[in-house]
């Protein structure tokens, strides 16, 4: 089959006509499958729109050309749909999971998550997957008959388990919801969810290279330290001698995405053929994931991540901004705890313990965009870092 062609629906794909349903029963849509309906609900959610102003990875400064959580999620969805198409899976469910996977991230990327987790350590910590589940099951207030988005069982399962089964230390929020709507935390998620997880890695690798180049944290030739990228750069230079670095970098990113998609598709097909799953049930009960990089490509991918860790994520300019961002989150949390009147009216209504108040404050901060967090800090403190 040619790359990009849609495979026939596979027996191990999630069939929207056989969905396990929703926590609150609803009449079926006349025009959309249950999974398409889920995807549309994610796209129209307030939390999804807020991703536009949430940091993906801090580079030297924020600018119009760097990724945000929103553009990252769109890129993950594009990669995930391409893989789902090749493997004969449900593209709507795959897209739902790709677009929803980062809804629970707080402001300022991983720096904000680390800071919020430290602030909430005595009260269950902070986990962005659990926060995503809270958003789609409780925090969105758009429908008259239920809180949240009332997504299908398959979408909720994929949000919670896309990185694999949950056996121990189940985050607060997930365990409570699972008692109401059993997501079979001990099993693997669907192939659609597994694809969304791998697509996240592919998108991260590619666009962090792109953003790092744009920010001047490293050059195209610096990337020759990674053997896989050295080979790709050599091919680009042979085909396009004298090409300027801007276009060399863009071509490298395109080549890398295509290479990783093809590698995942081939390895996943090989694993599927060996395992012979005949239903999503078989996928969930398999001994391991069926969507993966081949072993050699997994090592190449790990090498890319090591390069980015050393040359981008640990770059002093990036670290300086991250330290300031963590301080902003910690300052806000401390102020709201010490002076609850600083919060919007009614935000702590019904909280009857210190732990409840801390968790409610954490939810408030997690929902902030970068811009709103900076505005709040400026309102409450005499001095606010400019994160540049």
C-alpha positions in Angstrom: 0.0 0.0 0.0 1.3 3.5 -0.9 2.1 5.8 2.0 -0.8 8.0 2.7 -3.5 5.7 1.3 -6.2 4.7 3.7 -6.3 1.1 4.7 -9.7 -0.7 5.0 -11.1 -0.5 8.5 -9.2 -3.1 10.6 -11.0 -5.5 13.0 -8.9 -4.2 15.8 -9.9 -0.6 15.3 -12.4 1.1 17.6 -15.8 1.0 15.9 -17.9 4.1 16.7 -21.1 2.0 16.2 -19.9 -0.3 19.0 -18.8 2.3 21.5 -19.2 1.6 25.2 -21.2 4.8 25.4 -21.1 7.9 27.6 -21.5 8.3 31.4 -24.7 10.3 30.7 -26.7 8.7 27.9 -27.5 10.9 24.9 -29.5 10.4 21.8 -27.2 9.7 18.8 -26.3 12.5 16.4 -28.1 12.4 13.1 -25.0 13.5 11.2 -21.9 12.5 13.2 -20.4 9.3 14.6 -19.9 9.3 18.4 -16.1 9.8 18.0 -16.6 12.6 15.5 -18.9 14.2 18.0 -16.2 13.8 20.7 -13.7 15.5 18.5 -16.0 18.4 17.7 -16.7 18.9 21.4 -13.0 19.1 22.2 -12.4 21.7 19.4 -15.3 23.9 20.7 -14.2 23.7 24.4 -12.9 26.6 26.3 -9.9 24.7 27.4 -8.9 24.0 23.8 -9.0 27.7 22.9 -6.9 28.5 25.9 -4.0 26.4 24.5 -3.4 29.2 22.0 -1.8 31.2 24.8 0.0 28.4 26.7 3.7 27.8 26.3 4.9 24.7 24.5 8.7 25.0 25.1 10.3 28.2 26.3 12.8 29.5 23.7 14.6 32.8 24.0 11.4 34.8 24.0 7.9 34.4 22.9 7.1 35.2 19.3 4.5 34.7 16.7 6.5 31.9 15.0 7.1 29.6 18.0 4.8 26.7 18.8 2.1 27.0 21.5 0.2 24.1 23.0 -2.5 24.7 20.4 -0.3 24.5 17.4 1.5 21.5 18.9 -1.8 19.8 19.4 -2.8 20.4 15.8 0.6 19.0 14.6 0.1 15.9 16.8 -3.4 15.5 15.3 -2.0 15.7 11.7 0.6 13.1 12.3 -1.8 10.8 14.3 -4.4 10.9 11.5 -1.7 9.9 8.9 -0.8 6.9 11.0 -4.4 5.9 11.8 -5.2 6.1 8.0 -2.3 3.7 7.2 -3.3 1.2 9.9 -7.0 1.2 9.2 -8.0 2.8 12.5 -10.7 5.3 13.4 -9.3 8.7 12.4 -11.9 10.6 14.4 -11.1 8.9 17.7 -7.4 9.3 17.0 -7.8 13.0 16.3 -9.9 13.5 19.5 -7.1 12.0 21.6 -4.4 14.0 19.8 -6.3 17.3 20.3 -7.3 16.6 23.9 -4.0 15.2 25.2 -2.6 18.6 26.5 -5.9 20.3 27.7 -4.7 19.9 31.3 -1.4 21.6 31.0 -0.9 24.7 33.2 0.7 27.9 32.0 4.4 28.1 31.1 4.9 24.5 29.8 6.7 21.9 31.9 8.1 24.7 34.1 4.6 25.6 35.2 3.7 21.9 35.8 6.8 21.3 37.9 6.1 24.4 40.0 2.4 23.5 40.5 3.3 19.9 41.4 5.7 21.2 44.1 3.0 23.6 45.5 0.5 20.8 45.7 2.8 18.1 46.9 1.1 17.8 50.3 -2.3 17.7 48.6 -1.9 14.9 46.0 0.4 16.8 43.6 -0.5 17.9 40.1 -0.7 15.6 37.0 -1.7 17.1 33.7 -3.4 13.9 32.5 -5.6 13.9 35.6 -6.3 17.5 35.0 -7.3 16.8 31.4 -9.8 14.2 32.7 -11.2 16.8 35.1 -11.7 19.3 32.3 -13.5 16.9 30.0 -15.6 15.4 32.8 -16.3 18.3 35.1 -14.8 21.7 34.5 -16.2 22.5 31.1 -19.7 24.0 31.7 -21.3 24.1 28.3 -24.2 21.7 28.2 -27.5 21.7 30.1 -27.7 18.0 30.9 -24.2 17.3 32.3 -20.8 18.8 33.4 -17.8 18.4 31.2 -18.0 17.2 27.6 -19.5 13.7 28.3 -17.1 12.0 25.9 -17.3 8.4 25.0 -15.7 5.7 27.1 -13.1 5.2 24.3 -12.1 8.8 24.4 -11.8 8.9 28.2 -9.8 5.7 28.2 -7.4 7.1 25.7 -6.9 10.4 27.6 -6.0 8.5 30.7 -4.1 5.5 29.4 -2.4 6.7 26.2 1.0 6.3 27.8 0.2 2.8 29.1 -1.7 1.0 31.9 -1.9 2.6 35.3 -1.1 0.1 38.0 0.3 2.1 41.0 0.2 5.6 42.3 -2.9 6.5 40.3 -3.2 10.3 40.2 -5.9 12.0 42.3 -8.9 12.6 40.1 -8.4 9.5 37.9 -9.0 7.0 40.6 -12.2 8.9 41.8 -13.6 9.0 38.2 -12.7 5.4 37.5 -14.9 4.4 40.5 -17.8 5.9 38.6 -17.0 4.8 35.1 -14.5 2.0 34.9 -11.8 2.7 32.3 -9.9 -0.6 33.0 -6.8 1.2 34.1 -4.9 -2.0 34.3 -5.0 -2.6 30.5 -3.5 -1.0 27.5 -5.5 1.6 25.6 -6.7 1.3 22.0 -4.4 1.5 19.1 -5.9 4.9 18.4 -4.7 6.1 21.8 -1.3 4.5 21.3 -0.9 6.3 18.0 -1.7 9.6 19.7 1.1 9.0 22.2 3.7 8.2 19.6 2.6 11.1 17.4 3.2 13.4 20.4 6.8 12.3 20.5 7.2 12.7 16.7 5.8 16.2 16.8 7.9 17.2 19.8 11.1 16.1 18.2 10.4 17.8 14.9 9.0 21.1 16.1 11.5 21.5 18.9 14.3 21.3 16.3 12.5 23.8 14.2 11.9 26.2 17.2 15.5 25.7 18.4 16.9 26.6 15.0 14.6 29.7 14.8 15.7 30.8 18.3 19.4 30.5 17.4 20.0 28.0 20.1 21.9 25.7 17.6 22.5 25.5 13.9 21.6 22.9 11.3 25.2 21.7 11.2 25.2 21.4 15.0 22.5 18.7 14.5 25.1 16.5 12.7 26.0 15.3 16.2 22.9 13.0 15.8 23.8 10.3 13.3 20.3 10.0 11.9 20.1 13.8 11.3 23.7 13.8 9.9 22.6 11.4 7.2 19.5 13.5 6.4 21.4 16.7 6.3 24.0 15.1 3.9 21.2 14.0 1.6 19.6 17.5 1.7 23.0 19.2 0.9 23.6 16.8 -2.0 20.1 17.4 -3.5 20.1 21.2 -2.8 23.7 22.5 -2.7 24.0 26.0 -1.4 20.6 26.0 0.2 20.3 28.7 3.0 20.0 27.4 6.6 16.3 28.4 7.0 15.3 26.1 4.1 17.8 23.4 5.1 16.2 23.3 8.6 12.7 23.2 7.2 13.6 20.4 4.8 15.2 18.5 7.6 12.1 18.7 9.8 9.9 17.5 6.9 12.3 14.6 6.3 12.4 13.6 9.9 8.6 13.6 10.3 8.2 11.5 7.2 10.9 9.1 8.3 9.4 8.6 11.8 5.8 8.2 10.6 7.0 5.5 8.1 9.0 3.8 10.8 6.1 3.7 13.3 3.7 2.5 10.7 6.0 -0.4 9.6 6.9 -1.5 13.1 3.2 -1.3 14.3 2.1 -3.3 11.3 4.7 -5.9 12.1 3.6 -6.2 15.7 0.0 -6.4 14.7 0.6 -9.1 12.2 2.5 -11.1 14.9 -0.1 -10.6 17.6 -3.1 -11.1 15.3 -5.6 -9.0 17.4 -9.1 -9.5 16.1 -10.8 -6.7 18.2 -10.0 -3.7 20.4 -10.5 -6.1 23.3 -7.5 -8.1 22.1 -5.4 -4.9 21.8 -6.2 -3.9 25.4 -5.2 -7.3 26.8 -2.1 -7.7 24.8 1.1 -8.1 26.8 2.6 -4.8 25.5 2.0 -1.9 23.2 1.4 -2.6 19.5 2.3 0.9 18.3 6.0 1.6 18.7 9.3 2.7 17.0 11.5 -0.1 15.8 14.4 -0.6 18.2 17.0 1.1 16.0 14.7 4.1 15.4 13.9 4.3 19.1 17.6 4.7 19.8 17.9 7.4 17.1 14.8 9.2 18.6 16.4 9.0 22.1 19.5 10.6 20.7 17.5 13.4 19.3 15.9 14.0 22.7 19.4 14.0 24.4 20.6 16.6 21.9 17.6 18.8 22.6 18.0 18.3 26.3 21.5 19.5 26.2 21.3 22.2 23.6 17.8 23.6 24.0 16.0 22.6 27.3 19.1 23.2 29.4 20.3 26.3 27.5 20.9 29.1 30.0 18.5 31.5 28.2 15.8 28.9 28.4 16.6 28.0 32.0 16.5 31.6 33.1 13.0 32.0 31.7 11.9 28.7 33.2 13.1 29.7 36.6 11.2 33.0 36.4 8.1 31.1 35.2 8.3 28.7 38.1 8.6 31.6 40.5 5.4 33.2 39.0 3.4 30.0 39.6 4.7 29.6 43.1 4.1 33.2 44.0 0.5 33.0 42.8 -0.2 29.8 44.7 1.2 31.3 47.9 -0.7 34.5 47.6 -4.0 32.8 46.9 -3.5 30.5 49.9 -2.6 33.4 52.2 -5.3 35.7 50.8 -8.3 33.8 49.4 -9.9 37.2 48.7 -7.5 37.6 45.8 -9.3 34.8 43.9 -12.5 35.5 41.9 -15.7 35.5 44.0 -17.0 32.1 44.8 -14.0 30.2 43.6 -13.4 28.5 47.0 -17.1 28.1 47.8 -17.8 24.8 49.4 -14.2 24.1 50.4 -14.1 22.8 53.9 -10.5 21.8 54.4 -7.0 23.1 53.6 -6.5 20.3 51.1 -9.7 21.2 49.3 -8.7 24.8 49.1 -5.2 24.0 47.8 -6.6 21.7 45.1 -9.1 24.4 44.0 -6.3 26.9 43.8 -4.3 24.5 41.8 -7.2 24.0 39.4 -7.5 27.8 39.0 -3.9 28.3 38.2 -3.8 25.3 35.9 -6.5 26.9 33.8 -4.6 30.1 33.3 -2.9 31.1 30.0 0.6 32.4 30.2 -0.7 35.9 29.6 -3.3 35.8 32.3 -0.8 34.4 34.8 1.5 37.3 34.1 -1.4 39.8 34.4 -2.4 38.2 37.8 1.1 38.3 39.1 1.5 42.0 38.0 -1.8 42.7 39.8 -0.8 41.0 43.1 3.0 41.8 43.2 5.2 44.8 42.9 7.6 43.2 40.4 6.9 40.6 37.7 9.5 38.9 35.5 9.1 39.7 31.8 10.2 36.1 30.8 12.6 37.3 28.1 
